[in-house]
Amino acid sequence: MKEIKAVIQPSRLPKIRSALRNIKGFPGMTVSKVDGCGHHLQKPSVGGVREELTDYSPKAYLFMVVPDELVEGILQVIVEVGHTGNIGDGIVWVTPVERMIRLSEQIQVLED
């Protein structure tokens, strides 16, 4: 299993979600609204903290735990549909997951 995380432009979320739902076995995802700034070079700030805080822009943060066999297809969707060619399109990364328990399927009751 792998964890896929992505920070994307919020305007791309509906199309990404729609495309991911077409992947057989797609387990779902969690989405959060976040603000972020990229690594691209900007003019040095001379206006203090208030001006520096305006450098952040709205983003959507996606995260999901998926079976290994779905990773490449999901990555392909996020990259192809999320890409606009503009600065600030986002970033995607994958990390290994040692263990996952889906709470809705947990039937064994733990005893003291």
Summary of the structure (lengths in Angstrom):
residues: 112
radius of gyration: 17.7
end to end distance: 29.9
largest distance: 61.1
contacts: 246
relative contact order: 0.32
helix: 31%
strand: 28%
